[in-house]
Every structure is written in structure tokens, then in C-alpha cells.
Amino acid sequence: MTTLPSDPVPSVSALAEPLVAVPKRWVAWVTLAGLGLWAGFFGPIQVLLAQQAELVSPGHKEFVFGVVTGVGSAVSVVANPLFGALSDRTTSRFGRRVPWVVVGALLGATALVLLATAGSVLTMVLAWSLAQASLNAMFAALTATVPDLVPVRERGVVGGWVAVSQTLGIVAGVGIATVTGGIAAVA
């Protein structure tokens, strides 16, 4: 048996069914990570991108919004399964998923800062594409942690917390973007 610092329980192999309960601290971290993930996805989509499209190209704001979200969606379609497969094969002292969650969160946050200050269509497309790639890397790894580490008997409860983080993250992301989006887009 091996124990990785990021794994709450020892495991025989990556495909072994988990049998030991995950700590509440781990559930809290997964929930908080999910909250940040969903805030990062939905705040820009619901508020920021439309405001920026109007600032960058007032006469073509719908077209710009469509291009930015369309390219971002195409990146997402490729990034999610790609990073999921890579996280399946990752071996590190932190486990298979943690590096992807952490790097995805850090790059995603950086991309969202770049997006908030984007002054051109190209910068918007590049920043939103980087955000989509990064957040999808985080999403793929975060989603896989539940079946990797949570015993079957606990998956309903943990899945419930993950679902709460999704709902609250969307609301928080839209709220934050509403309060700060106009300010960031003008700056």
C-alpha cells in the first residue's frame, strides 16, 4: 500500500474501489474548489463578456460575444477530455488530481484577470480560451476525485456538497461579476 500526501486514504492502485471514509476537511476543500470553479465559469459568461463586447465593439457586440464564447466552447470541448485523460495518467507526490486542480485554478484565475482587463477582441478570445482550458483542466480532475477517493456509501453526501458548490458558485460568480464587471471593464 502507498500513501500520497494528498490522498486522505491509502490505496492499492488507482483503480481500487475506495473503502475508507474521506475526512470532512477534504469534502470542504472539494466543495470550496467547486465553488471557485463554477464562479469562474459563469461570472464571465453571464455578465463580463457581454459588457466587454459592448466596450470593445459597440456596433458589433453580439458578434464579438458570439466569437469569444464560440471559440471558448471549442477549446472546452477539447480541453476537458484531454486534461481528464492526462490527470488519469499523472503520477506525483500530490496524487493524480491535485496538480491539475491547483494549476487549473491558478491559470484560470490569471486568465480571468487578463479577461477583465482585455481591451480588444483578440485579447478577449485569448483570455477566455485560456480560462476555458484552465478551468476545464480543474473541472476534469476535480470531478474525478469523487469516484477516486470516496467510498460508494458516501458518494451521495459528497455529491450533494459538490452540487451545492455548483449552485452557489454560479450565484457567487454572477454576483461578483455584476458588482465588479463594469468597473473592471472600464479600467
C-alpha distance (Angstrom), angle and dihedral (degrees) to the residues before:
residue distance angle dihedral
M1 . . .
T2 3.76 . .
T3 3.77 128.8 .
L4 3.78 121.3 -153.6
P5 3.81 118.2 -161.1
S6 3.81 91.6 -123.2
D7 3.79 95.8 48.1
P8 3.80 114.1 84.8
V9 3.81 91.8 -152.1
P10 3.79 135.6 35.9
S11 3.78 115.0 -105.4
V12 3.77 134.3 -162.7
S13 3.78 94.7 -147.4
A14 3.76 140.6 -15.8
L15 3.80 90.7 -96.8
A16 3.80 97.8 46.9
E17 3.79 115.2 116.6
P18 3.83 108.6 -110.8
L19 3.80 113.5 -116.9
V20 3.81 105.9 173.7
A21 3.80 121.0 79.6
V22 3.78 116.8 -106.8
P23 3.81 116.3 -120.2
K24 3.80 118.8 -102.8
R25 3.80 87.6 -121.1
W26 3.82 89.0 61.5
V27 3.81 91.4 49.7
A28 3.82 89.1 50.3
W29 3.82 91.5 51.9
V30 3.80 92.8 48.1
T31 3.80 89.5 48.6
L32 3.82 93.0 49.4
A33 3.80 91.7 46.1
G34 3.81 89.4 51.4
L35 3.79 91.2 49.2
G36 3.80 90.8 54.5
L37 3.79 92.1 44.1
W38 3.80 94.9 54.2
A39 3.80 92.6 42.4
G40 3.81 87.9 54.2
F41 3.80 92.9 50.3
F42 3.78 100.6 44.3
G43 3.82 107.2 31.9
P44 3.80 92.5 67.1
I45 3.80 95.1 40.2
Q46 3.78 94.9 50.0
V47 3.80 100.0 40.0
L48 3.79 121.9 -5.7
L49 3.81 102.1 53.4
A50 3.80 94.0 51.5
Q51 3.81 91.9 48.2
Q52 3.79 91.8 48.5
A53 3.79 92.9 46.5
E54 3.79 88.6 55.4
L55 3.82 92.0 48.9
V56 3.80 94.9 45.6
S57 3.80 96.9 43.4
P58 3.82 113.7 6.0
G59 3.80 93.9 179.1
H60 3.80 94.2 48.8
K61 3.80 102.9 31.4
E62 3.83 94.4 131.7
F63 3.79 91.8 51.0
V64 3.82 92.5 47.7
F65 3.80 91.5 47.6
G66 3.81 89.6 50.3
V67 3.80 93.5 49.1
V68 3.80 94.0 47.3
T69 3.80 94.8 46.6
G70 3.80 92.9 39.9
V71 3.79 94.4 53.4
G72 3.80 89.5 43.3
S73 3.80 90.1 52.6
A74 3.80 91.4 50.7
V75 3.81 89.5 51.6
S76 3.80 89.3 49.3
V77 3.81 92.8 52.3
V78 3.80 90.0 57.1
A79 3.82 99.8 34.0
N80 3.79 100.2 53.7
P81 3.82 99.2 57.7
L82 3.81 91.8 34.9
F83 3.80 94.5 54.4
G84 3.79 91.0 39.7
A85 3.80 90.0 56.8
L86 3.80 91.4 45.1
S87 3.80 92.2 50.1
D88 3.82 88.9 50.0
R89 3.79 88.3 59.3
T90 3.80 99.3 39.1
T91 3.76 118.7 117.5
S92 3.77 117.4 -171.8
R93 3.75 138.1 139.3
F94 3.81 86.8 -103.4
G95 3.80 94.3 55.6
R96 3.79 132.4 -106.1
R97 3.80 99.9 -66.1
V98 3.80 108.6 31.5
P99 3.83 96.8 74.5
W100 3.81 90.6 53.0
V101 3.80 93.0 47.3
V102 3.81 93.3 48.4
V103 3.82 97.3 42.3
G104 3.82 91.0 42.5
A105 3.80 90.7 51.6
L106 3.81 94.2 47.2
L107 3.81 95.1 45.5
G108 3.80 90.5 41.8
A109 3.81 91.5 53.4
T110 3.81 90.4 47.5
A111 3.81 90.8 49.6
L112 3.82 91.1 49.8
V113 3.81 90.7 52.3
L114 3.82 89.2 50.5
L115 3.79 89.4 47.4
A116 3.80 92.4 50.7
T117 3.80 90.1 56.5
A118 3.83 98.1 38.5
G119 3.77 112.9 132.5
S120 3.80 101.0 -179.3
V121 3.79 138.5 48.4
L122 3.80 91.4 -114.6
T123 3.81 92.4 52.3
M124 3.81 90.0 47.9
V125 3.82 91.4 50.9
L126 3.81 93.2 47.1
A127 3.81 95.4 44.6
W128 3.82 94.1 45.9
S129 3.81 90.6 46.2
L130 3.81 90.4 51.9
A131 3.82 89.3 47.2
Q132 3.80 90.9 50.6
A133 3.81 93.1 47.9
S134 3.81 93.6 46.1
L135 3.79 97.0 43.1
N136 3.80 91.0 46.1
A137 3.81 89.6 52.9
M138 3.79 87.5 53.2
F139 3.82 92.3 44.1
A140 3.81 94.9 50.2
A141 3.80 92.6 49.9
L142 3.80 95.3 41.4
T143 3.79 92.6 50.1
A144 3.80 91.5 51.1
T145 3.81 93.9 52.2
V146 3.80 93.0 74.4
P147 3.82 97.7 60.8
D148 3.82 89.6 35.4
L149 3.80 96.5 56.3
V150 3.81 111.2 11.4
P151 3.81 119.4 85.8
V152 3.80 115.1 -125.3
R153 3.81 92.2 -110.9
E154 3.84 90.7 60.2
R155 3.79 100.9 39.4
G156 3.80 94.5 93.6
V157 3.80 93.3 56.1
V158 3.80 94.2 42.2
G159 3.81 90.2 44.6
G160 3.79 88.1 52.9
W161 3.79 91.1 55.2
V162 3.80 90.0 47.6
A163 3.83 88.9 52.1
V164 3.81 91.2 49.2
S165 3.80 89.0 52.7
Q166 3.80 89.7 52.8
T167 3.79 93.8 52.0
L168 3.80 95.0 42.9
G169 3.81 91.7 43.1
I170 3.79 92.2 55.3
V171 3.81 91.8 48.3
A172 3.82 91.9 44.9
G173 3.80 93.3 46.7
V174 3.79 93.0 50.5
G175 3.80 90.4 45.0
I176 3.79 93.7 49.9
A177 3.80 92.2 45.3
T178 3.80 90.9 48.4
V179 3.80 92.9 51.1
T180 3.82 96.7 41.0
G181 3.81 105.0 20.7
G182 3.77 97.9 85.4
I183 3.79 91.0 45.9
A184 3.82 94.1 48.6
A185 3.79 93.3 44.5
V186 3.82 92.2 52.1
A187 3.82 95.9 44.4
